[in-house]
Each structure stands twice: as structure tokens, then as C-alpha cells.
Amino acid sequence: FPVSYLSRLPVPPNDRLEELLNQMMPREARNLGLVGSARIQVQVEADGRVRVLRVLSEDHEGFGRACQEAVRRGGPWGPGLDREGDGAATVIPFRCTFI
């Protein structure tokens, strides 16, 4: 479904993702004290399963791959809901922040 059709956007498993982002941050970026973000495109199925499609942008080399891996390992999301309140598959951009 297009995002405009949803009554609620997909909801990531925030607590788990924050922990994974910290673990996945590229070692070189951490050693250099770099901060930044990456944007990826994900497909969230009606049952909450997520599939990473591609990196859209990254502030530093390796942030995109780290974001993809964290989302893959993060577990199911709260699915987007259609106008009737049923789970709906959709494709959305998602931003990972590395601090």
C-alpha cells in the first residue's frame, strides 16, 4: 500500500534497534568519534516482517551497511495499518542515527 493510504505508519522496535545500532556502528567511525545517520528503504509486511531494500544515503562510509544490518536483526515491526485498521504491507524510508 502507498503510505498515503495508511492510517498508521509501520513502527520499528526502537529499544532493540538502538542497542543494535550501537553494536553495528563501524569501528573506524567510532574510533574517529564520527556521528551521523543513514537512510535506507525498507519493506514492512502486514505481519511486521521487514526486508531491507537498499541504502538511500549515508553520512559516512559504512553507516548504510550498519543501518541495514541493525534493521535486519531488530526483529518484527508494528505493521502499518490501512484505513480499516488491518495490517498493510508498505515500503518506507527509515533513518538510523549513529551517536
LOZA-283465 format. One record per atom (N, C-alpha, C): x, y, z. Coordinates in steps of 0.1 Angstrom, whole numbers, padded with zeros to 4 digits, always signed. Example, Ala and Ser with C-alpha at 12.3 -4.5 7.8 and 13.67 -1.06 7.14 Angstrom:
<atoms>
+0132-0057+0078+0123-0045+0078+0132-0033+0078+0128-0022+0071+0137-0011+0071+0129+0000+0079
</atoms>
This chain:
<atoms>
+0008-0012+0000+0000+0000+0000+0009+0012+0000+0005+0023-0007+0012+0036-0006+0010+0041+0008+0020+0049+0013+0020+0055+0026+0007+0063+0028+0003+0070+0017-0009+0079+0018-0022+0072+0022-0022+0059+0020-0034+0051+0022-0034+0045+0037-0023+0047+0044-0022+0041+0057-0028+0050+0068-0034+0044+0078-0039+0052+0089-0028+0053+0100-0018+0044+0099-0007+0044+0108+0005+0038+0101+0017+0045+0102+0029+0041+0096+0035+0029+0104+0043+0021+0098+0050+0010+0105+0058+0016+0117+0059+0008+0127+0066+0012+0140+0078+0002+0142+0090+0008+0142+0102+0000+0144+0103-0004+0159+0110-0015+0161+0113-0020+0175+0124-0011+0181+0121+0001+0185+0131+0011+0189+0141+0007+0199+0137+0001+0210+0147-0003+0220+0157-0013+0215+0153-0022+0208+0162-0032+0202+0171-0026+0191+0165-0017+0183+0173-0010+0172+0184-0001+0178+0181+0006+0188+0191+0015+0194+0203+0007+0199+0201-0004+0205+0211-0013+0210+0219-0019+0198+0212-0023+0188+0219-0029+0176+0227-0018+0169+0222-0006+0168+0229+0004+0161+0242+0007+0168+0242+0007+0181+0254+0009+0189+0264-0002+0186+0259-0014+0185+0268-0026+0182+0273-0026+0168+0265-0021+0158+0268-0022+0144+0277-0010+0139+0278+0001+0147+0285+0012+0143+0299+0008+0138+0303+0013+0126+0316+0009+0121+0327+0013+0131+0336+0004+0133+0347+0006+0143+0355+0018+0140+0359+0020+0127+0367+0032+0124+0359+0045+0127+0346+0045+0124+0338+0057+0127+0338+0060+0142+0336+0049+0150+0336+0051+0165+0350+0056+0169+0361+0050+0164+0374+0054+0168+0377+0069+0165+0371+0074+0154+0373+0087+0150+0363+0097+0156+0354+0092+0164+0344+0100+0171+0333+0106+0161+0331+0099+0150+0321+0104+0140+0307+0101+0144+0298+0110+0141+0284+0108+0143+0277+0111+0130+0265+0106+0129+0258+0109+0116+0246+0099+0115+0242+0098+0102+0230+0089+0100+0231+0083+0086+0222+0073+0084+0220+0067+0071+0205+0065+0069+0201+0066+0057+0187+0064+0053+0187+0051+0045+0177+0042+0048+0175+0030+0040+0161+0029+0036+0158+0021+0026+0144+0018+0022+0141+0004+0027+0130+0003+0034+0126-0010+0039+0111-0013+0035+0109-0026+0033+0095-0031+0031+0091-0037+0044+0080-0033+0049+0074-0038+0061+0061-0046+0057+0061-0059+0059+0049-0067+0056+0038-0065+0065+0026-0070+0062+0014-0068+0070+0016-0075+0084+0024-0085+0084+0026-0092+0097+0038-0087+0105+0045-0076+0100+0056-0070+0107+0070-0074+0103+0070-0084+0095+0084-0088+0090+0089-0077+0081+0102-0075+0082+0108-0064+0075+0119-0069+0065+0120-0063+0054+0130-0066+0044+0137-0053+0040+0150-0053+0041+0158-0041+0037+0160-0041+0022+0156-0030+0015+0157-0030+0001+0170-0023-0004+0174-0011+0002+0186-0005-0003+0190+0007+0006+0202+0011+0005+0207+0023+0011+0203+0035+0003+0197+0045+0009+0194+0057+0002+0205+0068+0003+0210+0069+0015+0221+0078+0018+0228+0074+0031+0241+0079+0032+0248+0077+0044+0258+0089+0046+0259+0093+0059+0268+0105+0062+0283+0100+0061+0286+0088+0065+0299+0083+0065+0299+0069+0059+0310+0065+0053+0311+0051+0048+0309+0041+0059+0301+0031+0055+0297+0020+0065+0285+0022+0073+0280+0035+0074+0267+0037+0081+0255+0031+0075+0255+0030+0061+0244+0024+0054+0243+0009+0057+0255+0003+0056+0255-0012+0058+0252-0015+0073+0257-0007+0082+0254-0009+0096+0239-0007+0099+0233+0003+0093+0218+0005+0094+0210-0007+0089+0214-0012+0077+0208-0023+0071+0208-0035+0081+0220-0038+0086+0222-0050+0095+0214-0048+0108+0214-0037+0113+0206-0034+0126+0191-0037+0123+0186-0032+0112+0172-0034+0109+0169-0048+0106+0178-0055+0099+0176-0070+0097+0175-0078+0110+0184-0074+0119+0185-0082+0132+0175-0077+0142+0168-0066+0140+0160-0059+0150+0147-0066+0153+0143-0075+0145+0130-0082+0148+0118-0076+0141+0106-0081+0144+0095-0076+0137+0091-0061+0141+0085-0054+0132+0080-0041+0134+0065-0042+0137+0059-0031+0142+0045-0030+0142+0041-0026+0128+0033-0034+0122+0030-0031+0108+0022-0018+0106+0023-0013+0094+0014-0002+0090+0000-0007+0090-0009+0002+0093-0024-0001+0092-0031+0006+0081-0040-0001+0074-0047+0005+0064-0059+0013+0070-0067+0019+0062-0078+0028+0068-0088+0020+0075-0089+0007+0074-0098-0001+0081-0092-0007+0094-0079-0004+0096-0072-0008+0108-0065-0022+0107-0065-0027+0094-0058-0040+0092-0043-0038+0088-0035-0048+0091-0021-0047+0087-0019-0046+0072-0010-0037+0068-0008-0035+0054+0007-0034+0051+0011-0041+0040+0025-0040+0036+0027-0027+0029+0039-0022+0032+0043-0009+0026+0058-0008+0025+0063+0002+0017+0077+0005+0016+0079+0019+0021+0089+0021+0030+0091+0034+0036+0106+0036+0037+0110+0049+0038+0124+0052+0041+0125+0052+0057+0137+0048+0061+0140+0047+0076+0153+0053+0078+0155+0061+0088+0167+0068+0092+0173+0061+0105+0186+0057+0104+0193+0053+0116+0203+0064+0120+0203+0067+0132+0212+0077+0137+0223+0071+0146+0236+0075+0143+0247+0069+0150+0253+0081+0158+0254+0079+0171+0259+0089+0180+0270+0084+0189
</atoms>
